Amino acid sequence: MTGFLQVSTTAASKDAAAKLARSAVGARLAASAQVIGPVASVFWHLGELGEGEEWQILLKTTSGRFAALRDHLVSEHEWDNPEVTATPLTEGSAAYFDWLTRTVSPDVTEG
């Protein structure tokens, strides 16, 4: 199977993460989203080493919907430069991938 992605981003709070997840799934840019956390993060920011807690959001979509999902997450995110990365989903059940494809189709009215 090709053309399916797991997209990852993070947010500062559970509420912010849930809001991003709901808006992306509600817009049919992702078929589903999971909010995981808090997770411990270590990162460089503004030239300094930082640490903190974040909430990770994992979203499932198709390659064809990725650009719109990425743009949505960046525009709705509270941070100026949020992580938005994608990992290919190379294996899975045909029924799941069929559901995912139908769900993120802009002309579908039900999942």
Secondary structure, 3 states (H helix, E strand, C coil): CCCEEEEEEEECCHHHHHHHHHHHHHCCCCCEEEEEEEEEEEEEECCEEEEEEEEEEEEEEEHHHHHHHHHHHHHHCCCCCCCCEEEECCCCCHHHHHHHHHHCCCCCCCC
